[in-house]
Amino acid sequence: MAKQLWKPGNMVYPLPAVMVSCGREGENPNIITIAWAATVNTSPAMTSISIRPSRYSYDIIKETGEFVINLTTKDLVYAADYCGVKSGRDVDKFETLKLTPCKSQVIHAPGIEESPVNIECKVTEIKPLGSHHLFIAEVVGVNVEEKYLDESGKFHLNDTGLVAYSHGEYFELGKSLGTFGFSVRKKGKPKKKFKKR
C-alpha cells in the first residue's frame, strides 16, 4: 500500500460539528460552530473547545467564562454551517436563522432550543497554543430533549440525527457497527444439541 508523507496538519476526522452559544449582558447572544471540541475528563466532567482569538465569540467566552455546547443534527446542519462562516459582529444569528435561545439551568449563557442536547460549561483554563486558544471547561449541566427518552428513562442520543464533520463535509451518522466492548465481550455458551431418540 503506497502512502505519501504530507506536511504536518490536523487530519483527525470525523469530528462533531457543534454549535457553541454564548452571550454578554445587554448584547444579542451569539453562536459559533466549532469542530474542535473534545471530552477531556470524566470526573469531574470536562470538555474543551479551540477558538481563534480573532473570532467574535472568543472575547465573549473569555470575559464571561461560560458557553453552551449544542449538539448538531441533520435539521440543524444548515444553521451550523452558517454559524461557522458568518460573524456575530455582522449578523444576529439567532434571529437570522430563526433559532430560539433557551434559558440554561446553571449558567447565564443560553442554549439553542432546537438542539436535542445542551451542555452547559464553565471555563476553568485558557491555554494559548498558536493559531487557536484552548478553552478547558467543566460541564455543569446537561439538558436533553424528552422525546428521545424511553419509558425506562434511557436517552436515545443516536436517534436524534447527529452530524459529523469530515474533511470539509457534513455527514449524518449511519448504521451501528457495534457497541462499546463488543470486540472482547464473551459470547454465550453454545446450547447443547440433543439427539432425538
Backbone hydrogen bonds, N-H to C=O, Kabsch-Sander energy under -0.5 kcal/mol:
donor,donor_aa,acceptor,acceptor_aa,energy
6,W,4,Q,-0.6
11,M,9,G,-0.8
13,Y,11,M,-1.3
15,L,165,Y,-2.4
17,A,163,V,-0.8
18,V,16,P,-0.9
18,V,34,I,-2.3
19,M,70,N,-2.5
20,V,18,V,-0.7
20,V,32,I,-3.2
21,S,19,M,-0.6
21,S,68,V,-2.5
22,C,30,N,-2.2
27,E,24,R,-1.9
30,N,22,C,-2.7
32,I,20,V,-2.7
33,T,83,C,-0.8
34,I,18,V,-2.8
37,A,35,A,-1.3
38,A,48,S,-2.2
40,V,46,M,-2.0
41,N,46,M,-1.4
46,M,41,N,-2.0
47,T,137,A,-2.7
48,S,38,A,-2.0
49,I,135,F,-1.8
50,S,36,W,-1.6
51,I,133,H,-2.2
55,R,52,R,-1.9
58,Y,55,R,-0.9
59,D,55,R,-0.7
60,I,56,Y,-0.9
61,I,57,S,-2.7
62,K,58,Y,-2.5
63,E,59,D,-2.4
64,T,60,I,-2.6
65,G,61,I,-2.4
67,F,121,C,-1.8
68,V,21,S,-2.3
69,I,119,I,-2.5
70,N,19,M,-2.3
70,N,68,V,-0.6
71,L,69,I,-0.5
71,L,117,V,-1.9
74,K,161,G,-1.7
76,L,73,T,-1.5
77,V,73,T,-0.5
77,V,74,K,-0.6
80,A,76,L,-2.8
81,D,77,V,-2.3
82,Y,78,Y,-2.5
83,C,79,A,-2.7
84,G,80,A,-0.8
84,G,81,D,-0.7
85,V,81,D,-0.9
85,V,82,Y,-1.0
86,K,82,Y,-2.2
90,D,87,S,-1.5
91,V,87,S,-1.3
93,K,91,V,-1.0
96,T,92,D,-2.8
97,L,93,K,-2.3
98,K,95,E,-0.9
99,L,94,F,-2.2
102,C,111,G,-2.0
111,G,102,C,-2.7
113,E,100,T,-3.1
113,E,111,G,-0.6
115,S,112,I,-1.7
118,N,143,N,-2.5
119,I,69,I,-3.0
119,I,117,V,-0.5
120,E,118,N,-0.7
120,E,141,G,-3.0
121,C,67,F,-2.5
122,K,138,E,-2.4
123,V,65,G,-2.3
124,T,136,I,-3.2
125,E,136,I,-1.7
127,K,134,L,-2.8
129,L,132,H,-1.8
133,H,51,I,-2.6
134,L,127,K,-2.8
135,F,49,I,-3.2
135,F,133,H,-0.6
136,I,125,E,-2.9
136,I,134,L,-0.7
137,A,47,T,-2.9
138,E,122,K,-2.8
139,V,45,A,-2.8
140,V,120,E,-2.5
140,V,138,E,-0.6
141,G,120,E,-1.1
143,N,118,N,-2.7
145,E,116,P,-2.1
148,Y,145,E,-1.6
149,L,146,E,-2.2
150,D,154,K,-2.2
153,G,150,D,-1.9
156,H,148,Y,-2.9
156,H,154,K,-0.6
157,L,155,F,-1.3
159,D,156,H,-1.7
160,T,157,L,-1.8
163,V,72,T,-1.8
164,A,171,F,-3.2
165,Y,15,L,-3.7
166,S,169,E,-3.1
169,E,166,S,-1.1
171,F,164,A,-3.1
173,L,162,L,-2.4
182,F,179,T,-2.3
184,V,181,G,-1.3
185,R,181,G,-0.9
194,F,192,K,-0.6
